[in-house]
Amino acid sequence: MSKMFGLFCAMLFLTATANAASISADMPAGGNEAEFYAPGIINPAEGTVELTAVPSRPGSEFQNEWYFAFGLTPGQSLKQGNNTLLGIYTPSGENKMTGFSAVARIGNNRYSAENKNSDFLKPGIPVNIALTWGKAGLLLYVDGKLYTKGPFPKDGVLGPMPALFKLGTDSPFNVRAAKISVRQLPPEMLTATPAKNFAQTGDTSFLWGKEKNAEYFVTAFSNKISPVLMPVWRLADSMAPAGENAAITLAGLNLSGTPATYKISISAKNFEGASAGTANQEITLPPAAKFIEQPAALPVKSAGFYNLDIKITGPDGHSADWKSTYMLYPAEDKTVRDGKFADYMGHHMLESPEVLSKLGIRWSRSWDCGRYFSGRTYNHCQAFLTGPTPTAGLPWP
């Protein structure tokens, strides 16, 4: 579970539309996958996700990694391996897992819709993909036609819900447009062709296109769950150099019409289990159709790895508990020269260059040209960089 620090505040300003109040904002930076807000947007009881994708390779060549066109990570840790709350993906190919699938979780209970065939994914050919969940089950569509289906409890509710969801806007799915609805749409209401733009209806909570910012719409569902305040899990925000003010980020939405004050209590323990202190504060969400990110201070000061217990108490007295981790690492000593290359470091941070940069790593190497970052490549995409381009002739092992 990745966590966060950050002073970035995304204020989303209310505008009027023909159908509903809307919220527009620049999407947060998401590396290979674009991140967007989930509270009030994704209904855990029923809903629909529609995507237009332009694959960069044939479906048969997707099986080198777990690729997600859409992904919702659990808001709190589940059992090991249960890393996706709701997702549209192609499996990695290991253990003969192939095809095109969807998954949904209610706690540690898993529900899936799977098809071993992914031949419809053709390079450069736009395709519309839709996932619906609710009383009709878990249904996966391709260009308006049912592709595969699986079970979903009639009274099921996805959870634990997070603050963000992600779209696979880069290779290999190259999602270029998305629409989310707060109810399970029947097939006749799905956009069946990539040639037609997604349109807002009364059930639409989210619209996004590659050439425009995200639009979040107020619906009966969002009015029902608001106000809400929860942690935002971002890997790069789960660490800071010792000496900086450590903080996590909370995202909130308040459509109630009155201010909503939350009490935040964060207790920290070091790696050995000893208490590192408790920090308490209050955050008030203004009554407006705005997603707001606010920092919540941590009590930790010294370099080390910490386990956090976060308690958020709402204006109605209801409390929610969250667990997280945070690292304060020694500040970089600028007087020390970089060492020579010694060995490979295995990691899964190809899409998180900001993490490597924070740790003082100037450059790293990747074998997948489609998953490098910042567009800064060296040696035909075999390396990606966090700092200046290496000197020509640098020996690559």
Stockholm file with secondary structure:
# STOCKHOLM 1.0

chainA/1-397         MSKMFGLFCAMLFLTATANAASISADMPAGGNEAEFYAPGIINPAEGTVELTAVPSRPGSEFQNEWYFAFGLTPGQSLKQGNNTLLGIYTPSGENKMTGFSAVARIGNNRYSAENKNSDFLKPGIPVNIALTWGKAGLLLYVDGKLYTKGPFPKDGVLGPMPALFKLGTDSPFNVRAAKISVRQLPPEMLTATPAKNFAQTGDTSFLWGKEKNAEYFVTAFSNKISPVLMPVWRLADSMAPAGENAAITLAGLNLSGTPATYKISISAKNFEGASAGTANQEITLPPAAKFIEQPAALPVKSAGFYNLDIKITGPDGHSADWKSTYMLYPAEDKTVRDGKFADYMGHHMLESPEVLSKLGIRWSRSWDCGRYFSGRTYNHCQAFLTGPTPTAGLPWP
#=GR chainA/1-397 SS CCCCCCCCCCCCEEECCSSSCEEEECCCCCTTSEEEECTTTSCSSSEEEEEEECCSSCGGGCTTSCEEEEEECCSSCCSTTCCCSEEEEECCSGGGCCSEEEEEEETTEEEEEEESCCTTCCTTCCEEEEEEEETTEEEEEETTEEEEEECCCTTCCCBSCCSEEEECCSTTTCEEEEEEESSCCCGGGSCCCTTSCCCCCTTEEEEEETTEEEEEECCHHHHHHCSEEEECCCGGGGEEETTSCCEEEEEEEECSSSCEEEEEEEEEEETTSCEEEEEEEEEEECSEEEEEEEEEECSCCSSEEEEEEEEEECTTSCEEEEEEEEEEECCCCTTSCCCCCCCCCCCSCTTCHHHHHHTTCCEEECSCGGGCSTTCEETTTTEEESSSCCCTTCCCC
#=GC SS_cons         CCCCCCCCCCCCEEECCSSSCEEEECCCCCTTSEEEECTTTSCSSSEEEEEEECCSSCGGGCTTSCEEEEEECCSSCCSTTCCCSEEEEECCSGGGCCSEEEEEEETTEEEEEEESCCTTCCTTCCEEEEEEEETTEEEEEETTEEEEEECCCTTCCCBSCCSEEEECCSTTTCEEEEEEESSCCCGGGSCCCTTSCCCCCTTEEEEEETTEEEEEECCHHHHHHCSEEEECCCGGGGEEETTSCCEEEEEEEECSSSCEEEEEEEEEEETTSCEEEEEEEEEEECSEEEEEEEEEECSCCSSEEEEEEEEEECTTSCEEEEEEEEEEECCCCTTSCCCCCCCCCCCSCTTCHHHHHHTTCCEEECSCGGGCSTTCEETTTTEEESSSCCCTTCCCC
//
